[in-house]
Amino acid sequence: MAMSEHPSSRLACGRDMDAVWDRIGSPPDEHERTCPHCGQARRDLGELASLTALERDAELHDPALEPDPAVLGRIMDVARAEVRRGRRFPLDEPADDEPAPELTVSEQAVSASARRAGDAVAGVQVERCVVTLVADGPRPRSTGPTGGFAVTGPDSYRQTRPSQVEAALQITVPVTASIPSVAAEIRSSVRRRVSREVGVDVVRVDIEVRDTHDV
């Protein structure tokens, strides 16, 4: 059963979750056998497939139980949201000699903050927002938000280095809007708000204008 691809349904490994769903009735392929992200998605979607099979069996005996055609689409939307909620971004990038960060934030929380920033620009309506973690290797450390050091223990101090993310927004704008001006305002709004609310640095904001609307 083929599903349409959504930008927000990408797993952390890069494979689309709908592709995993299409293969749910087949043995895992070479990639899926070693990928923890696909493995978890197969387990979650396997439960969904089992429940769906039970519902189909019940429908054969009681036609009144036949669901609305849009039910599967709504179920997949929920599944995609759960995948995004389950992915975690570190708030700080550790140095090479430091352990993995203990403080994390959900991808969904970062995306919601960026979406609110876009919607806050006059006349803009954000249709979709996708955020991704940037992993580009070591970069210069910066001081904390107050110019000092972050406390990591009773007698321990270190400079913080916020994680970097990229945001991609699909928007509609008023027919009278200057698209370059609106795009510049959105980029500034997203960077400020996500930094203030979440504490990560938005280093790139891609904007796609999908349509215009009357004011």
SULHU-V764438 format. One record per residue. N is the residue number from 1. RES is the residue in three letters. PSI is psi in whole degrees, -180 to 180 (999 if undefined). OMEGA is omega as a letter, one per 30 degrees, with the letter a starting at -180 (* if undefined). NEAR is the number of other ideal C-beta (glycine too) atoms within 12 Angstrom. Layout:
N:RES:PSI:OMEGA:NEAR / N:RES:PSI:OMEGA:NEAR
This chain:
1:MET:107:a:18 / 2:ALA:140:l:12 / 3:MET:150:l:23 / 4:SER:147:a:18 / 5:GLU:136:l:18 / 6:HIS:138:l:24 / 7:PRO:-32:a:24 / 8:SER:0:a:32 / 9:SER:11:l:32 / 10:ARG:133:l:27 / 11:LEU:169:a:33 / 12:ALA:-25:a:25 / 13:CYS:-9:l:21 / 14:GLY:-16:l:15 / 15:ARG:143:l:28 / 16:ASP:138:a:27 / 17:MET:-30:l:40 / 18:ASP:-32:l:29 / 19:ALA:-36:l:28 / 20:VAL:-41:l:39 / 21:TRP:-41:a:34 / 22:ASP:-27:a:24 / 23:ARG:11:a:25 / 24:ILE:-26:l:29 / 25:GLY:1:a:16 / 26:SER:160:l:14 / 27:PRO:152:l:10 / 28:PRO:142:l:22 / 29:ASP:-175:a:18 / 30:GLU:-42:l:9 / 31:HIS:-46:a:20 / 32:GLU:-27:a:28 / 33:ARG:-27:a:12 / 34:THR:-7:a:12 / 35:CYS:119:l:21 / 36:PRO:-30:a:18 / 37:HIS:-46:l:24 / 38:CYS:-36:l:32 / 39:GLY:-44:l:22 / 40:GLN:-41:l:25 / 41:ALA:-40:l:38 / 42:ARG:-39:l:31 / 43:ARG:-45:a:18 / 44:ASP:-46:a:27 / 45:LEU:-27:l:36 / 46:GLY:-40:l:24 / 47:GLU:-41:l:18 / 48:LEU:-42:l:27 / 49:ALA:-39:l:27 / 50:SER:-44:l:16 / 51:LEU:-38:l:19 / 52:THR:-41:l:24 / 53:ALA:-39:l:16 / 54:LEU:-41:l:15 / 55:GLU:-40:l:20 / 56:ARG:-39:l:19 / 57:ASP:-39:l:13 / 58:ALA:-35:a:16 / 59:GLU:-33:a:16 / 60:LEU:-29:a:13 / 61:HIS:-16:a:12 / 62:ASP:92:a:12 / 63:PRO:-23:a:9 / 64:ALA:-16:a:9 / 65:LEU:-3:a:15 / 66:GLU:124:a:14 / 67:PRO:164:l:19 / 68:ASP:143:a:10 / 69:PRO:-23:a:9 / 70:ALA:-4:a:10 / 71:VAL:-46:a:19 / 72:LEU:-41:l:24 / 73:GLY:-41:l:18 / 74:ARG:-39:l:14 / 75:ILE:-43:a:26 / 76:MET:-34:l:32 / 77:ASP:-42:l:21 / 78:VAL:-42:a:18 / 79:ALA:-41:l:34 / 80:ARG:-42:l:37 / 81:ALA:-38:l:22 / 82:GLU:-37:l:24 / 83:VAL:-45:l:34 / 84:ARG:-39:a:32 / 85:ARG:-33:a:20 / 86:GLY:-23:l:22 / 87:ARG:138:a:34 / 88:ARG:138:l:23 / 89:PHE:136:l:37 / 90:PRO:142:l:30 / 91:LEU:-34:l:32 / 92:ASP:143:l:31 / 93:GLU:125:l:33 / 94:PRO:153:l:24 / 95:ALA:168:a:19 / 96:ASP:-31:a:12 / 97:ASP:14:a:7 / 98:GLU:153:l:19 / 99:PRO:171:l:12 / 100:ALA:145:a:15 / 101:PRO:143:l:25 / 102:GLU:-26:a:14 / 103:LEU:122:a:21 / 104:THR:166:l:23 / 105:VAL:147:a:29 / 106:SER:148:l:24 / 107:GLU:-37:a:36 / 108:GLN:-38:a:25 / 109:ALA:-40:l:26 / 110:VAL:-44:l:42 / 111:SER:-42:a:39 / 112:ALA:-39:l:27 / 113:SER:-44:l:34 / 114:ALA:-38:l:45 / 115:ARG:-44:l:34 / 116:ARG:-37:l:26 / 117:ALA:-41:l:35 / 118:GLY:-43:l:44 / 119:ASP:-23:a:24 / 120:ALA:-17:l:22 / 121:VAL:130:a:33 / 122:ALA:125:l:18 / 123:GLY:-10:a:26 / 124:VAL:138:l:36 / 125:GLN:118:a:28 / 126:VAL:119:l:34 / 127:GLU:-35:a:24 / 128:ARG:145:l:26 / 129:CYS:126:l:40 / 130:VAL:130:l:32 / 131:VAL:146:l:42 / 132:THR:147:l:32 / 133:LEU:134:l:31 / 134:VAL:124:l:22 / 135:ALA:84:a:17 / 136:ASP:21:l:15 / 137:GLY:-177:a:10 / 138:PRO:146:l:14 / 139:ARG:164:a:17 / 140:PRO:140:l:10 / 141:ARG:152:l:19 / 142:SER:162:l:21 / 143:THR:170:l:16 / 144:GLY:179:a:20 / 145:PRO:-21:l:18 / 146:THR:6:l:11 / 147:GLY:2:a:10 / 148:GLY:-142:a:13 / 149:PHE:150:l:18 / 150:ALA:138:l:24 / 151:VAL:125:l:14 / 152:THR:-4:l:20 / 153:GLY:174:a:10 / 154:PRO:-37:a:6 / 155:ASP:25:a:7 / 156:SER:136:l:11 / 157:TYR:142:l:14 / 158:ARG:157:l:23 / 159:GLN:143:a:24 / 160:THR:155:l:30 / 161:ARG:94:a:27 / 162:PRO:147:l:35 / 163:SER:157:l:35 / 164:GLN:139:l:31 / 165:VAL:159:l:39 / 166:GLU:146:l:31 / 167:ALA:140:l:44 / 168:ALA:119:a:29 / 169:LEU:136:l:40 / 170:GLN:125:a:26 / 171:ILE:165:l:38 / 172:THR:150:a:27 / 173:VAL:160:l:34 / 174:PRO:150:a:21 / 175:VAL:-24:a:15 / 176:THR:0:a:14 / 177:ALA:149:l:26 / 178:SER:108:a:16 / 179:ILE:-44:l:24 / 180:PRO:-40:l:13 / 181:SER:-42:l:19 / 182:VAL:-43:a:29 / 183:ALA:-42:l:24 / 184:ALA:-40:a:17 / 185:GLU:-39:l:26 / 186:ILE:-46:a:42 / 187:ARG:-44:l:30 / 188:SER:-42:a:21 / 189:SER:-43:a:33 / 190:VAL:-46:a:45 / 191:ARG:-45:a:29 / 192:ARG:-47:a:23 / 193:ARG:-44:a:29 / 194:VAL:-39:l:42 / 195:SER:-43:a:27 / 196:ARG:-44:a:19 / 197:GLU:-35:a:24 / 198:VAL:-39:l:35 / 199:GLY:15:l:30 / 200:VAL:160:a:42 / 201:ASP:125:l:33 / 202:VAL:109:a:40 / 203:VAL:-11:l:24 / 204:ARG:135:l:22 / 205:VAL:107:l:35 / 206:ASP:135:a:26 / 207:ILE:128:l:36 / 208:GLU:117:l:23 / 209:VAL:112:a:27 / 210:ARG:-29:a:17 / 211:ASP:171:l:17 / 212:THR:159:l:19 / 213:HIS:159:l:17 / 214:ASP:148:l:12 / 215:VAL:999:*:13
